[in-house]
Amino acid sequence: MAERVYLDWNATALMRPQAAAALQAALPLAGNPSSVHAEGRAARHAIEHAREEVAALVGARAGDVVFTSSGTEANALALSPAIEISGEERPRDRLLISAIEHPSVRAGGRFPRDMIGEIAVDGDGRVSLAVLADAVVGTSRPLVSLMLANNETGVIQPVVEAAQIVHAAGGLLHVDAVQAAGRVPCDIAALGADLLTVSAHKIGGPKGTGALVRAREGIHLADPLIRGGGQERGLRAGTENVAGIAAFGAAAATVRQRRADEASHMLALRDLLERELRAISPQVVVFGSAAERLPNTTLFALEGIKAETVIIAFDLEGIALSSGAACSSGKVQPSHVLAAMGVSPPLARGAVRLSLGWTTTEADIERFLAAWRKVSSALSKGCSESKGAKDERGMAA
Ligand code: PLP
């Protein structure tokens, strides 16, 4: 049987061998990192080494990294009215987020609903700077949360320009770099971010570990989500996930060395994939293709073909893809990202996402394309036949 082809790296990346080795090495560490004896110090050393590697990935100081259980938790930790800047101990008066944020940001953290505003995106899925500039007027200390790259379309957001607008208005900028880290440069200072979220499992580390990074000492997370012991400088209580954090550090160190090469490898394959896809199905719509995107992501749809049918057909062909639609309580909802981009619900329901990784090969893309030829022609045929049947009876069965 042919090997399976994994093209769902934005959902989660394969674990890097370096991360797996660091995980294996750290699992037997007996000590609690808060203990002062030798066993405790060995566990502490594993964490602090990882902290340096994660900090280096985003150009921060190790002391500004807070380890969390996930990107989701890091986002929730960041989104609090109680974030203070030294010398200005007043709460944030508004949270502004883009219309295409991940659900962990859309949930708004500890901001009440009526304090949250949404910033529209354009048809290419890029946040509108003009709308952001209008929205910060009338706020005095906003917290703005923008993703650096969208998980569905891969579209890169104008974060540097947004930072200027936010800072000119006296605000703070949180950047969710979960999908961008390891794929495009993510230097916290160059981006102009005050806070930045990363997640281990999207860069080849284990699932269940993330970090919130601050740009400088003067930013205080005055409202920890989890209180208790003084771990993570009192910002995240709970005995640390030593092995997970050690593996996160190893993944960060590896991706820092390899990012540029891996990105050009993935981009070449993604371009090949889109070129061939358009040749096979000239009607295909690739969302956000006019904007700058992550090198590994493509989200496309063909009118009349439903994503869930495509995903199942491809799974049977041995290929793992995902849809751009969210499934909640058994009903497939068109994605909020495509809705925000003004894509019609029928087209959005067909959105299929392919996301590539560093082990993806040209042979994987060829396998996908061969399967697409088969699946798309079968589904289009099925679609036109059922349309014909519907037309004859004048109504849907
Ligand atoms: N932010 C973005 C943009 C994501 O794509 C994800 C996960 O898919 C998250 C946050 C959440 O990260 P985690 O899975 O570590 O909770």
Boltz pocket constraint, residues with backbone or C-beta under 6 A from the ligand:
constraints:
  - pocket:
      binder: B
      contacts: [[A, 10], [A, 11], [A, 69], [A, 70], [A, 71], [A, 72], [A, 73], [A, 75], [A, 102], [A, 104], [A, 147], [A, 149], [A, 150], [A, 151], [A, 176], [A, 178], [A, 179], [A, 199], [A, 200], [A, 201], [A, 208], [A, 209], [A, 210]]
      max_distance: 6.0
